[in-house]
Amino acid sequence: MSRDGDSRTLVVGAAVLRDGRVLAARRRRPAGFWEFPGGKCESGEEAVAALHRELAEELGLSVELVCEVVPDGGGSWPINDELHLRVWLAKPLGVPSPGPDHDQLRWLRPDDLGTVEWLPADVPVAARIAHLLEDR
């Protein structure tokens, strides 16, 4: 169970922003799909702590969190019956590099977020982020 009271497992992710661009990471498995880097919370782990841990493990990256990206109505983004997702905008404190889970990183302009094949759960998140960044 996630720490926020939902019975589904919580997955956390970061939309890392640098110079008006958003970091996308291409997964090795399922091959070729792009995602906002992050991962599952471990049992008893707080969401923000899990996000910092996952970014350090996956990309060797520390970040400063800016704000959470939430769906209409608040809460988390559904993935499936067993998983749900929370995503934060973040500023990088260093330079990311692909780890064992990713074979490529790409910095995308907000209007380019629709040009990569996102994991299905990240598609609505990418659309929301593109909209948020248009307003900045």
N, C-alpha and C positions, 0 to 999 in steps of 0.2 A: 504494500500500500504506500502511496506517496505521502509526504509529510503534510500536504495541504488538505487531507481528509478525503480525497478521492480514492476509490478502491483500485483504480487503474495505476499502473506504473508510470511515474513521471519521467519524461525525457526533457532535457534542457538544451537550449541552443543559443548562439550569439550571432547577431548580425553586426559584424565588426566593421566599423566605418573608418576610412582613411581618405583624406582629400576628396570627399564627396563620393567615394566609391564604397561598395559593399563587398566583403570577402565571401566568396563561394568556394566550397571544397568538394572535389569530385571523389566519390567513394570508390574503393576497389571492389566492394561487394555491397549491394548489388551493383555490378560493374557499370560505370558510366553515369550514374545518377549524381546530381549535385545536391548539396545540403548546406544549411547553416551549421557550422561545427558545434559539437556538443555531444551529449550522450545521456544514458540512463542514470538516474539517482540510485545510489546504493541504499540499502536498508538503513533507515534512521538518518540519512543525510539530508541536510537542508538544500533547497534548490540552488541557491547562489553558491554555496560551497561546492556542490556537484559541478556547476558550470565552470568555476575556476579550476577545479581538478581536471575535468575533461579537456579544457582548452590547453592546459599545461601538458597533459599526456599526449593529446592528439597533434598539437601544433607547436609545442614548446613556447606557448604564448601566455602572457599575463595581460589582463584587460582592466579598464575602468568602466564600470557599468553606467549607462546614461539613463535609460528608462526601459520599462517592460513594454513589449509590443503585444497588445491584447486584441482578441476578436471583438466584433460588435457584441455588446452585452457583457463584456468582461470575461474573466475566467481564463481557461486554457484552450489551446487548439486541439481538437480531436485528431487522433491518428487512427485508432481502431477501437475495438471493444476492450482491449487490454492496456492500451497506451494513450497518454495525452502529453501535450507539448507546451512548454513555456519558453518564450524567446525574449531576449533583451538586446537593445542597441548597446554597443560597447565601443570604446576607443582602445586601440592596441597600445600596449606598453612594451614595444619591441617589434621584432619582425617574425611573422609566422613561417614555419616550414612544414611541408607535408610529412606526416608520420606514417605509421604502419597501416592506418585505415584509409588514407587518401593518396591518390597518385598525382593530383594536380590542385593548385590553388589559383584562383583568378579574382582580380579586383574588377567589379562590374559597376558601371554607372547605373543610376536608378532606372533609366529608360532601357538598359540592357538586361535587366533582371529576367525578362521573359525569353531571353535567347538561349538559355541553358535548360537541360532536362532535369528539373528538380525532382527529388523524391516527392511522391504525391502529397504527403503531409505538409511539405514546405511550400507548395504552390500558393495557397491563400496567404501564407505569411509573407512570401516574396511580393505579392500584389499589395498587401498592406504597407510593407516597408517602402515600396516604390511610391505609393501615395503619400506616406509621411514625409519622405525626403523631397518630394515635389514642393511641399509647403515650406521647406526650409530656405 
